[in-house]
Amino acid sequence: QVQLVESGGGSVQAGGSLRLSCAASGSISSIFAMGWYRQAPGKQRESVALITSGGSTYYADSVKGRFTISRDNAKNTVFLQMNDLKPEDTAVYYCNANTVSGLVWGQGTQVTVSS
C-alpha cells in the first residue's frame, strides 16, 4: 500500500506563493501518476495538476502559468509550487496517487489566500 503525507499549506495574501509537498511511502513502485486536487467550501473536488511516472505534466486551465508540479524521485516526493495566488485558489489541497491498486489520497492541507 501507499501512504501520502502532505505539508506546506498556509495563509498568504493575493499575489503570494506557497509550495506544497507530498511525501509517498510504502509500495512506491506501484505508483504510475501523482497529482494535486483541491476542494473549496461548497464545491466539488477538482483536479489541479498531474505528473506521470514518465514526467509528463498536466494542469487545470485555471492554474496554468501560475502552478508548477514537480517531483524528487530520490525522496519520493511531489511538489506543487503555487505562484501569483488568488483568493479563488483558497481550498483544501489533496495529494493523490494513482496506483495499480487504485487511488490513494492524502489527508489534505488548507491553503487560504486573502485579498
Phi and psi restraints in degrees (value plus and minus 20) as a CYANA .aco file:
   2 VAL   PHI    -132.3   -92.3
   2 VAL   PSI     118.5   158.5
   3 GLN   PHI    -138.8   -98.8
   3 GLN   PSI     123.0   163.0
   4 LEU   PHI    -145.0  -105.0
   4 LEU   PSI     115.5   155.5
   5 VAL   PHI    -148.7  -108.7
   5 VAL   PSI     100.1   140.1
   6 GLU   PHI    -117.7   -77.7
   6 GLU   PSI     135.5   175.5
   7 SER   PHI    -176.4  -136.4
   7 SER   PSI     145.2   185.2
   8 GLY   PHI      86.9   126.9
   8 GLY   PSI     -22.8    17.2
   9 GLY   PHI     -90.8   -50.8
   9 GLY   PSI     155.2   195.2
  10 GLY   PHI     142.3   182.3
  10 GLY   PSI    -185.1  -145.1
  11 SER   PHI    -133.2   -93.2
  11 SER   PSI     119.8   159.8
  12 VAL   PHI    -170.7  -130.7
  12 VAL   PSI     135.8   175.8
  13 GLN   PHI    -102.7   -62.7
  13 GLN   PSI     137.8   177.8
  14 ALA   PHI     -74.3   -34.3
  14 ALA   PSI     117.3   157.3
  15 GLY   PHI      73.1   113.1
  15 GLY   PSI     -31.6     8.4
  16 GLY   PHI    -102.5   -62.5
  16 GLY   PSI    -195.6  -155.6
  17 SER   PHI    -153.2  -113.2
  17 SER   PSI     132.1   172.1
  18 LEU   PHI    -164.5  -124.5
  18 LEU   PSI     134.2   174.2
  19 ARG   PHI    -145.9  -105.9
  19 ARG   PSI     103.8   143.8
  20 LEU   PHI    -116.7   -76.7
  20 LEU   PSI     126.0   166.0
  21 SER   PHI    -144.6  -104.6
  21 SER   PSI     127.7   167.7
  22 CYS   PHI    -156.7  -116.7
  22 CYS   PSI      90.1   130.1
  23 ALA   PHI    -116.3   -76.3
  23 ALA   PSI     106.5   146.5
  24 ALA   PHI    -123.0   -83.0
  24 ALA   PSI     124.1   164.1
  25 SER   PHI    -162.6  -122.6
  25 SER   PSI     146.1   186.1
  26 GLY   PHI      77.4   117.4
  26 GLY   PSI    -154.8  -114.8
  27 SER   PHI    -100.5   -60.5
  27 SER   PSI      50.4    90.4
  28 ILE   PHI     -79.6   -39.6
  28 ILE   PSI     -57.1   -17.1
  29 SER   PHI     -84.9   -44.9
  29 SER   PSI     -35.2     4.8
  30 SER   PHI    -105.4   -65.4
  30 SER   PSI     -24.9    15.1
  31 ILE   PHI    -105.9   -65.9
  31 ILE   PSI     108.7   148.7
  32 PHE   PHI    -136.1   -96.1
  32 PHE   PSI     -26.1    13.9
  33 ALA   PHI    -184.7  -144.7
  33 ALA   PSI     131.3   171.3
  34 MET   PHI    -155.1  -115.1
  34 MET   PSI     130.7   170.7
  35 GLY   PHI    -172.1  -132.1
  35 GLY   PSI     154.4   194.4
  36 TRP   PHI    -141.0  -101.0
  36 TRP   PSI     116.2   156.2
  37 TYR   PHI    -143.2  -103.2
  37 TYR   PSI     145.3   185.3
  38 ARG   PHI    -164.5  -124.5
  38 ARG   PSI     134.4   174.4
  39 GLN   PHI    -159.2  -119.2
  39 GLN   PSI      95.7   135.7
  40 ALA   PHI    -109.5   -69.5
  40 ALA   PSI     137.7   177.7
  41 PRO   PHI     -75.8   -35.8
  41 PRO   PSI     108.6   148.6
  42 GLY   PHI      57.1    97.1
  42 GLY   PSI     -14.1    25.9
  43 LYS   PHI    -141.4  -101.4
  43 LYS   PSI     142.8   182.8
  44 GLN   PHI     -97.6   -57.6
  44 GLN   PSI     134.7   174.7
  45 ARG   PHI     -86.4   -46.4
  45 ARG   PSI     116.5   156.5
  46 GLU   PHI    -150.0  -110.0
  46 GLU   PSI     131.0   171.0
  47 SER   PHI     -94.7   -54.7
  47 SER   PSI     118.1   158.1
  48 VAL   PHI    -129.5   -89.5
  48 VAL   PSI     -71.4   -31.4
  49 ALA   PHI    -176.9  -136.9
  49 ALA   PSI     135.2   175.2
  50 LEU   PHI    -162.9  -122.9
  50 LEU   PSI     124.1   164.1
  51 ILE   PHI    -153.8  -113.8
  51 ILE   PSI     110.2   150.2
  52 THR   PHI    -109.5   -69.5
  52 THR   PSI     150.5   190.5
  53 SER   PHI     -83.7   -43.7
  53 SER   PSI     -43.6    -3.6
  54 GLY   PHI    -105.4   -65.4
  54 GLY   PSI     -23.7    16.3
  55 GLY   PHI      76.2   116.2
  55 GLY   PSI     -20.1    19.9
  56 SER   PHI     -90.6   -50.6
  56 SER   PSI     123.7   163.7
  57 THR   PHI    -144.0  -104.0
  57 THR   PSI     130.7   170.7
  58 TYR   PHI    -159.6  -119.6
  58 TYR   PSI     124.7   164.7
  59 TYR   PHI    -154.8  -114.8
  59 TYR   PSI     128.7   168.7
  60 ALA   PHI     -88.7   -48.7
  60 ALA   PSI     127.3   167.3
  61 ASP   PHI     -77.1   -37.1
  61 ASP   PSI     -53.6   -13.6
  62 SER   PHI     -88.7   -48.7
  62 SER   PSI     -36.5     3.5
  63 VAL   PHI    -139.0   -99.0
  63 VAL   PSI     -23.2    16.8
  64 LYS   PHI     -78.0   -38.0
  64 LYS   PSI     114.5   154.5
  65 GLY   PHI      66.4   106.4
  65 GLY   PSI     -32.0     8.0
  66 ARG   PHI    -136.5   -96.5
  66 ARG   PSI     -54.7   -14.7
  67 PHE   PHI    -128.2   -88.2
  67 PHE   PSI     126.9   166.9
  68 THR   PHI    -154.3  -114.3
  68 THR   PSI     106.2   146.2
  69 ILE   PHI    -119.3   -79.3
  69 ILE   PSI     118.1   158.1
  70 SER   PHI    -169.7  -129.7
  70 SER   PSI     154.2   194.2
  71 ARG   PHI    -165.3  -125.3
  71 ARG   PSI     134.7   174.7
  72 ASP   PHI    -140.7  -100.7
  72 ASP   PSI      79.9   119.9
  73 ASN   PHI     -83.2   -43.2
  73 ASN   PSI     -53.3   -13.3
  74 ALA   PHI     -84.7   -44.7
  74 ALA   PSI     -49.9    -9.9
  75 LYS   PHI    -125.0   -85.0
  75 LYS   PSI     -16.5    23.5
  76 ASN   PHI      30.9    70.9
  76 ASN   PSI      24.7    64.7
  77 THR   PHI    -148.3  -108.3
  77 THR   PSI     119.4   159.4
  78 VAL   PHI    -134.3   -94.3
  78 VAL   PSI     121.3   161.3
  79 PHE   PHI    -138.6   -98.6
  79 PHE   PSI     133.0   173.0
  80 LEU   PHI    -149.4  -109.4
  80 LEU   PSI      84.9   124.9
  81 GLN   PHI    -106.5   -66.5
  81 GLN   PSI     102.0   142.0
  82 MET   PHI    -137.5   -97.5
  82 MET   PSI      95.1   135.1
  83 ASN   PHI    -134.4   -94.4
  83 ASN   PSI     142.5   182.5
  84 ASP   PHI      28.9    68.9
  84 ASP   PSI      30.2    70.2
  85 LEU   PHI     -85.9   -45.9
  85 LEU   PSI     126.3   166.3
  86 LYS   PHI    -141.5  -101.5
  86 LYS   PSI     137.0   177.0
  87 PRO   PHI     -75.2   -35.2
  87 PRO   PSI     -52.0   -12.0
  88 GLU   PHI     -92.9   -52.9
  88 GLU   PSI     -26.0    14.0
  89 ASP   PHI    -103.1   -63.1
  89 ASP   PSI     -27.0    13.0
  90 THR   PHI     -81.3   -41.3
  90 THR   PSI     104.8   144.8
  91 ALA   PHI    -198.2  -158.2
  91 ALA   PSI     150.9   190.9
  92 VAL   PHI    -108.5   -68.5
  92 VAL   PSI     107.4   147.4
  93 TYR   PHI    -121.7   -81.7
  93 TYR   PSI     110.8   150.8
  94 TYR   PHI    -137.7   -97.7
  94 TYR   PSI     115.6   155.6
  95 CYS   PHI    -106.3   -66.3
  95 CYS   PSI     126.8   166.8
  96 ASN   PHI    -159.3  -119.3
  96 ASN   PSI     119.6   159.6
  97 ALA   PHI    -143.3  -103.3
  97 ALA   PSI     110.5   150.5
  98 ASN   PHI    -112.3   -72.3
  98 ASN   PSI      94.1   134.1
  99 THR   PHI    -138.9   -98.9
  99 THR   PSI     149.4   189.4
 100 VAL   PHI     -85.3   -45.3
 100 VAL   PSI     -37.8     2.2
 101 SER   PHI    -118.0   -78.0
 101 SER   PSI     -24.2    15.8
 102 GLY   PHI     108.5   148.5
 102 GLY   PSI    -189.1  -149.1
 103 LEU   PHI    -106.0   -66.0
 103 LEU   PSI     121.8   161.8
 104 VAL   PHI    -145.1  -105.1
 104 VAL   PSI     118.3   158.3
 105 TRP   PHI    -139.8   -99.8
 105 TRP   PSI     126.8   166.8
 106 GLY   PHI    -102.3   -62.3
 106 GLY   PSI    -198.7  -158.7
 107 GLN   PHI    -103.1   -63.1
 107 GLN   PSI     -34.5     5.5
 108 GLY   PHI      74.5   114.5
 108 GLY   PSI     129.3   169.3
 109 THR   PHI    -159.8  -119.8
 109 THR   PSI     116.0   156.0
 110 GLN   PHI    -101.4   -61.4
 110 GLN   PSI     113.8   153.8
 111 VAL   PHI    -141.4  -101.4
 111 VAL   PSI     104.2   144.2
 112 THR   PHI    -144.5  -104.5
 112 THR   PSI     104.8   144.8
 113 VAL   PHI    -137.5   -97.5
 113 VAL   PSI     100.3   140.3
 114 SER   PHI    -121.0   -81.0
 114 SER   PSI     129.0   169.0
